[in-house]
Amino acid sequence: MVSQYQVIGNSAPRVEGIDKVTGKALYTADFSPPGTIWGKALHSPYAHARILSIDTTAAKALPGVHAVITGRDVAGGMYGRAIKDIPVLALDRVRFFGERIAAVAADDEDIAQRALDLIEIEYEELPAVFDPLEALEPSAPVLHDGASAYQGMKLPEGAPPNAYSVIKVDRGDIEAGFAEADVIVENTYHLPRVHQVYLEPQSVLIWLDGERVQVWTCSKAPYNTREALATAAQIPEESVVFNPTLIGGDFGGKATPSDLPICYFLARASGRPVRMILDYTEELMAANPRHEVVVQLKSGVKHDGTLTARQVRFLVNSGAYAGYKPAGIIRGSNQAAGPYKIANTRLEGINVYTNTVPGGHMRAPGEPQAFFAVECHTDEVAKAIGMDPLQFRLLTLVEEGEETAFGEVLQDVLAKQTLMAAAEAAGYYSPKAPNVGRGIGIGDRPPGGGQGTADVTLRPDGTVLLTTGVFEQGSGTYTTFRQVISEELQIDPERVEIEVQNTDYVKMDSGLGGSRGTRIYTTAAYDAAQAAKTELIGLASRQLEWPEDKIAYAGDEVRRTDTGESVRWADLLARSGDTVSGRGHIQDSARPHFTSFTAQIAEVSVDPETGEVKLLSFTTAHDVGKIINPISHQGQINGGVMQGIGYALMEELRVEDGRVTTLSLGDYKVPTIRDIPPMKTVLVQSESGVGPYQIKGIGETPIGPVAPAIANAVADAIGVRVRDLPVTAEKVFQALKEAKA
Amino acid sequence: MQPFSFHRPTSLDETFSLLEQHGDEARMIAGGTALVVMMKQSLFTAEHLISLDRVPGLSGIRGEADGLHIGALTRHRELEMSPVVRSAAPFLAEVYSHVATVRIRNQATVGGGLAHADPNQDPPAAFITLEARVKLVSRNGERLVPVAELFSDYYETVIQPGELLTEVIVPPVAPGTRTAYLKFLPRTEDDYATVAVGATAQMQGGVVQKLKVALIAAAPTALSATVVEDQLVGKSVTPAAIRQAAEAVEAIVDPLDDFRGSSSYKRDMAVVFTRRALERVLQDGA
């Protein structure tokens, strides 16, 4: 197929790539207005305690200390992204190990740390609850007595203690569905907390510069984070400016307001610009990890493979607060029945407070948890009726026009095609050596929505300026902008300059996240380019006295369609010294009527003597729209799969008595390149998509089905199932031992 | 990190004087890969750090009649890549290639690593099975201690106050010596071992002439598994004998529960990997 595009669809190098690899790129830690000092927070050593007294006298007396603040100095400030339930600094009570209690601003980080060590606090320990199931018991300690008063909180009526969100969906007749079944399969799956492990830790610099609060921070949603900061600090949002900076990795975690309000109050108390950078111990202890989830699944199935009923209980351990989640809760429960046709379904999704580190967002929040549960369960159901897992899926996956488990009807459904593409590429039915297994995982998600703006300016020197409010976290949006402008204005990409504006640029911009980047910003940039062309034609008409409807834009020129006369637009602009601009703005949060399927197949070998799982190969198939930048698209796939492999086999924030114990990257391990097996990617071209180029998202889809594919492969290889991640050698070894006994 | 004084003596004599002067408040630093991390995490504080980087004669590798002499300040990477080591004791170079990453190996020193006495480190597996000794020097003279006897407890050695580890001596490796190092890394390739086993052996006519076995990450110190050796030396090798000998390590291991596995799992794995290492060095074609 010959592409109608010149630039779109061809791999393009990163706009900011050379600056990054040569060290010129600027991150939050690189900004240092004169007089900048260091801030550091004191973290609670208890999971649940009353604060009886705080004595900061010795800390304040330490030379080099400029400010020491406690909960009394933050004016009762509360923060959060949707639900404002996090005190800037704990006032009289701490609810998790690592919660921020006091903070110091000092000449350097070491002095700040020494000052923190001098703060004396008296605590009275309170009964704590860590397990999400136990937190729902009537006898459980209640974390938030006044939860209903929190801004943004909508407490469900009659909910159990600590449950601050309960979603219930009933479709069909669940009891009748189970009665109809030949076999009922019931399993519980447990998903641990994991950290995003971005290279750049959470960083912020705040400078009170006259009337303005100048902020540098690694937030990919600066407008949302600005709102959270302004609310916590009780200052007008317009007084706060977030300045552009690159972001050193995100994976969902880089829009948390975490230390921003503290940094603001330190800057106010010290009268100096204050920088706070978490160290990795603080990151692992008290940032905003992926949530622990317990998923209970019960399915009724007939011997012929018909699913008659499925009941889902999706229990999200929110940790001590809800504030790090953009919507207060995470999704996933709606995905936990899978993309299967089932007439009768029941869902109960609960978000519950416990005395543990609050969860935030990580790549496809909620979905890897849901996909792990439902895809492992699917294999277990298939096994219960003696059916091959691939055949069972092909029998039960939704097709065009059919309702998904929770009643959504999608268009252009490529579930089976994507799965078959993966199966063929992986050689799913080819012979296997002993102790080798293959496993399937499948899932789907559409690109998210939001709002965004772009401006395009054509300049007399023939260059084009693209203005944006996006703070890039590494996913390639600036490069996408350049490709769109280059395509639509028919000019060399080198002539497109990207300018990033601070948050005074527009009223609101959603920023990156939810696989919305390409959807929102290709549309904004495309519309801006068209608007700029219209402006240019208007200018040409005025200057040249050509009829407007006889002027066409043609690359470097404007051309008169009736006479064939043409003028270089750069000359036209140079003549008057003008520029012409166009703006594109999109606000589109609707969930599209299409989705994007990811089907993955892992091949593993298991050492029966040790339980060690070796990943031999991994195949990932994606139903895709138009791909704007193939090399970036593949990068998202590779990175998502790698992160999924970590989730499957090694990553876990271990928590003992509420305290995270994996406090270094020596203990909390992520995959290295030596752990990655040969990978095969298959792209299944879809006819649907969104925006001017009919795209689908890719940022989040690749991570979800990885873990169940691997766990299913382990079960296929050696006949035992591990239902809680990560699938460690020891768990497989234990399961083998139990199977033998 | 707490403030400290940093000293850079230029002779052993000056080093000893500084040690005498500052006693318990002083700690020697070589590559710093372990010490600096511990200081940053406030796991360890020192008033005085005595850097050995300017003390002459502590670095480099010499091949002599009594074996390889490896200076304490020799970097891991230098040892690993050394043609002298690769020809005289290739097993040693192989084991060093398993330590951490190239970046760490470029900085960490042979003597620093041994003195640090982390039971998870790989090199003792080679030094113990190659019967290496360390030279400990003090004002009052010097002594040689087998690496098998160097470690006394978790992060502790028999090095006395005022003593300095200056070199490691690896005796000549007999021709035909078979070696194996099995590092069990079930989480990621970039990790400390869940358990690791080193073994060297000489065989003649199916009979074990000599056997040395060492276990890493299986106890508070690197272990010399003489219980295994005693069962097999002088005997003909059979699969049953190997299995039985490997099971003997259960009595000597004392692994810690950590993120690389529970104590009981590591105990089971110590047996499995000892058996596999024995199969490698004692059985043809294994």
Chai-1 contact restraints between the chains, C-beta under 6 A:
chainA,res_idxA,chainB,res_idxB,connection_type,confidence,min_distance_angstrom,max_distance_angstrom,comment,restraint_id
A,D110,B,M1,contact,1.0,0.0,6.0,A-B,restraint_1
A,E609,B,V272,contact,1.0,0.0,6.0,A-B,restraint_2
A,T610,B,V272,contact,1.0,0.0,6.0,A-B,restraint_3
A,E612,B,P186,contact,1.0,0.0,6.0,A-B,restraint_4
A,M650,B,R187,contact,1.0,0.0,6.0,A-B,restraint_5
A,M650,B,T188,contact,1.0,0.0,6.0,A-B,restraint_6
A,D667,B,F259,contact,1.0,0.0,6.0,A-B,restraint_7
A,K669,B,R187,contact,1.0,0.0,6.0,A-B,restraint_8
A,K669,B,T188,contact,1.0,0.0,6.0,A-B,restraint_9
A,K669,B,D191,contact,1.0,0.0,6.0,A-B,restraint_10
A,P671,B,T188,contact,1.0,0.0,6.0,A-B,restraint_11
A,T672,B,T188,contact,1.0,0.0,6.0,A-B,restraint_12
A,T672,B,D190,contact,1.0,0.0,6.0,A-B,restraint_13
A,R674,B,E189,contact,1.0,0.0,6.0,A-B,restraint_14
A,D675,B,T188,contact,1.0,0.0,6.0,A-B,restraint_15
A,D675,B,E189,contact,1.0,0.0,6.0,A-B,restraint_16
A,A729,B,P186,contact,1.0,0.0,6.0,A-B,restraint_17
A,E730,B,G261,contact,1.0,0.0,6.0,A-B,restraint_18
A,E730,B,Y265,contact,1.0,0.0,6.0,A-B,restraint_19
